[in-house]
Amino acid sequence: MKLIRKTIKHLAAATIATAMIAGAASAADKLKIGFVYPSPVGDVGWAYQLDEGRKKLEAMFGDQIETVVVENVPEGPDAARIMNQMASTGAGMIMIGSFGYMNDGLKLASQKPDINFIHASGYKTAANFGNFQTRNYESAYVAGMAAGYASESNTLGVVAAYAIPEVVGIINTFTLGAQKTNPDITVKVVWLNSWFNPSKAQESAKSLIAQSADVIFSLYQDTPSVVSVAEEEGVYVVNTSSDMKKYAPTKLLASMTIDWGPHFVTQVKAALDGTFEGTAYWGGMADDAVGLASLSDDLSAEQKADIQSVMDEIAAGSFHPMTGPIIAQDGSEKIAAGESIDDGAMRGIDWLVAGVETKLPN
């Protein structure tokens, strides 16, 4: 199985990638699948988990497929160029791994109806263009429960990527979970406006710690930079995507994990069978798509059992993390007692719950 990986940092590198991709043209009977990642593939994080899904495809389908990877591709012209290069050099399927790739990917899909696309974290579909997300708000709720138990200052800090609905929903459920176990919890957020900015993420974590946050949430930061800072500063930390225990052996409170493998396998099988349809996938605890890893032993057995009980309820469909009464920052009731938010409203959520002190950016 041939894997081609190239980091795109500027326009000249994109030209190099063209030649590399063109040189990887596969035999006509193979399905060539292109993977475009917004950040480098390290040993943990968002791009790492996407790449773990790709590896499961190779293990499952063997010589039926060939995968081509281009990593660290900025959203915008570079991403559009890379997708077009893949399309012109024989890709029959393309996985685009960032929210900001959506419109360029959809445009290409309309021009290339014979190529199937799957898009991470978007919301648009077409006959040959599907999207996939995980219900990270589910694991965020139980991680928040752990944070509420662990906090002594009653202040949590979040280093967040962008204020898109998915991230806003995760902050909300993290806050609600923390308030379930500690009603006095308040939450401060730093918006990075970046998926990948290790130095700014570290500075933001230190700023939150200086404001008395004793649990830090690294939300879609595709490196362990925030996790390492928390370990150095002696405060607890929660992170997304991968288990980052090795970067905070004493202070990791919990890692929210993602497994894309099963969904990728289903989509590639459909492409090989000629039955691919552009659908929206939203996998959660019920699908083993999200979970919680390395729950800290600093939590008591009773606290861990409480968290596990809620996880079981979420997986069984008997509890939704956004169940009312839920009050927004402005004091209005957004969800009435006994009611739960529906998927459509969750996908487009644009308000923060009471207890989050930082406002949404304009």
N, C-alpha and C positions, 0 to 999 in steps of 0.2 A: 504494500500500500504506500503510495507516494504522498508525502505531506510536504507542502511548500508553505513556509512562513516568512513573512516580511513585515517589518515595522515601518509604517509610513509616518514620516515626521514633517516632510515638506514636499513640494511639488516634484522636485527632481527624483525623490525616492519613488514616487508613483510611476514614473517612466520606467525605472528599473523593475518595479513589480510587474509591469506589463509584459516585459520579456520573460520574466520568470513564470508567470501564469501561462503565457502562450506556449512555453516549452513543456508544460505539464499536460498537454492535450492527451486525453485518455482514449483507449480503444472505444469503438462505437458502441459496443455492447455493455459498457460500464456506465453507470449513472455518476456523472461528475458533480460534486456538491461543493459549492463555494461557501466559506464562512468568513464573515466580516465582523471584527471585534472592535469596540471603541477604545480599548486599552490593551496594554501588553498582557500576555498570558504569563502570569507568575505562578506561584504555588498555592495561592488562595485567591478568592474574590470572584467577581462577576464573570470576567472573561475566562478565568480558570474553570468555573462551573460550566460555562458554555462549551469549553473545549473538552471537558470530561464527557459531556453528552456526545460530542463528535467521536471520541474514542470508543464509546459504547456502540456507535454505529459501525465503526470499523470491525469491532469484535463480533457484532451480530451478522453483518452482511459480507464481510470478507472481500473477495475479488469482484463482487457485484457493483462495488462503488469505488470511487476515488475522491479523496477530500483535498481541498485546497484552502489554506488559511491565509488571510491578511489581517494583521493585528495592529492596534494603536492607530486606527483610522478616524480622523476628526469628522464630526457631522458636517455636512455641507458638500462643497464641490469635490473634495477628495473621495468622500464616500460614494458619490454618484459616479465618479470616474472608475473606481474600483469595481463597482457593481457592473458597469457597462463592459469593462474589460473581461470580467468573468463570463458575462453573457456572450461576448463575441468569441470566446475561446473554448466554447463547448460545454459550459455548465448547464445541466438540466434542472438543477435545483440550487437555490441560494438562501442561506440563512443570514439574516442581517440582525446584528445583535445590539442595537441601541434604539431608544425611542426616537431620536432625531434623524434616523435613517428612513423613517416611514414614508414621507411624501416622495422622495427620490426613488425609493423602492417600488412604490405603487405606480409611479409614472413608467418605470421600466417594465413592470409586470404587464401594463396595458399595451406596451409596444412589443412585448415578447410573450404572447399567450402560451407558447410551448414550454416556457420555463416556470417552475413552481417556486414560490417564495414562502418562507415563514419568517415572521418579524417579531422580535422580542419587545414586549411591553407596550405595543401600540394598540390602536382601537379600530383601525380601518381594515376592511376585507374586500376581496374581489374573487372571481372564480378561481384564479391561480395565485391568490395572495392571502395567506392566513396569518393570524397573530397568536402569540402565546404569552401568557403571564402566569405567575404563581400568586396564590393568595397569601402574600407575605404579611398582610395585616393579621392573619390568624396567628402566625408564630410571633409577631410583634406583640400581640396581646399577652401571651404567656411569658414572653421575655420581660414585658413591662411588669407583670406580677412579681417576677424575681427581683426586678429593680426596686419596686416598692418595698419589698421585704428587706433588701440590703441597705437602702439609703438611711442615713442618720441625719443628714442635713435637710431632707425633704425636697431637695433640688436635684433634678436630672438635667443633663445637657445632651443635645443632639447635634451632631455634625452631619448636616443633610446636603445632598447633592443639589437637586433642583426642586422647585415648588410645583411639581406636576402632580396630578391627582393621586397617582400611585404612592408617591412619597408622603403627600398630605394624609392619605388614609392610614399609612403605617404609623406616622407620628400620632394620629388620633388614637389608634387602638393601643399603641405602646403606652400612651398617657392614661387611657381608661384602665388598662390592666394594672398599671402602677397604683392608680387611685383605688382600685379594688382592694389591694392589700395594704395601702397606706393612703387614707383619704386626704392627707395634708400635702400630697405631692404637687409640686409645680414643675414646669418644664421650660427650659430656655433652648432656643434653636439658633444655630449659625447656618445661613444659606451660603454654600460655596459657589453655586452656579457652575459646577464642574463635577464630572464623574471621576476625574483622575487628576488630583492636585495634591500630592503627598505633603509638601511643605506647608501649604495653606491649611490643609486638614490638621496637621500637627499644631500649628499656631492657634487654630480655632479651638481645638481640644484644651489646650493650655489656658486659653481665655475663659472657657466655660468652667474649668477647675478653679480658676481665680475668682469666679463668681459663686463659689461654694457648691458647685455640682460634684457630688461624690459618686455618681454613676454616669458614664458617658456612653452614648449610643452612636456608633459609627454606621451611618445610614447610607448605603450604596457608595462607600468609598472603596475603590477597587485595589486597595493595598492595606497592609496591616499597620499603617502609620499611626492611626488614632489608637489602635489596640496597644501598640508598643508604648506610646506616650502614657496611656493609663497605667500600664504596668510600672513604668518608671516613676510616675507620680503617686502611685499607691492608691488609686481609685478604681472602682469596679468598671467593667466595660462590657457592652453588648455589641455584637456586630452582625452584619448581614452576609448572606451568600455561602460562606464556607466556615468550617470549624477552624478557628484561629487560636486554639488553646496553646500551641507552641510559642506564640508571640506574647502571651500573657499567662504564663503558667500558674501564677498565684492570684491574679486579679480578673481573669475572664469570668464573667458571671454566667453568660450563655452565648452560644452562637446560633443564629437563625440560618438554617441550611436549605439549599435548593437542589433538586435532582431533575435535570432536564432529559435524562436518558430515555425513560419510557415514552415520552411524547415524541422525541426525535425519531425513535424507532418506528412508532406508529405512522408518522408522516412520511418517512422514507419508504416504508413498506407500501403505502398508498401510491407514492410516486412510481415505484417500480411496477406496481400492479396496474397503473393507469387509472386509479380511482381517486386521485388527490382532489380535494375540495378546499377552497379557501374558507376556513372556519376560525372562530375565536375560541381558544383554549384557555381556561383559567383553573389550574390545578391547585389543590389545597391539601390539607391534612388527610382528607378522605382518600386522596389519590397517592399518598406518600410522596407528594411533590414538594412539600415543605415540612420542616420539623425543627426540633431544638436539640442541640448537641452540647456536650460538656457543661451541663448544669453544675454550678459550683457546689463543692462540698461544704462551703461556708453556710449554705442554706440548711436548715434543719430537715429531718426526715419528714416532719409534718408539713413543712412548707413545700418540699418537693412533691409530696403526695397531693397537696392541693393543686399545684401546677399541673401534675399529670392528670388529675381528675378533670380539669378544664380542657386539657388537650383531648382527652377521650370524648368529652361532650362535643367539642368542635368537630372532631373526626366523624362522630356519629350523626352530625347534623342537628343536634338538639340544642346547641347554643351558638349564637352569632356574636362576635365581639362588639358589633355596633348595635346593641339592643338597648332601647330606651328605658328610663328617660335619659336623654343626652342633651346637654346644654352647650351652646356654642360660646365662643369668646365674648360675643356681644350680649350675652345673657338670654338670647332667644332659645326656645325649645325647638330643637331640630328633629328629634325623634321622640315620640310619645312613649310613655311607660308600656312595656310589653310588646312594642313594635320593633322591627328590625329593618335596617336599611336594605334596599334591594340592590341587585348587582348593577343595574344601570346607574343608580345614584352613587354607588360606591366607585364605579369607574370614573365618574366625573366630579368627585367631591372637591369642593373649593372653599371649605371652611374648616377652622380648627376648633377643637373642643375647649371648654373652660378648663383652665389650669395650664394651658400653653400660653406663656407670657409674650412670646415673640409673634409679631403679626406676619401675615403672608405678604411677600413683596408684590409691588404693583406690576 
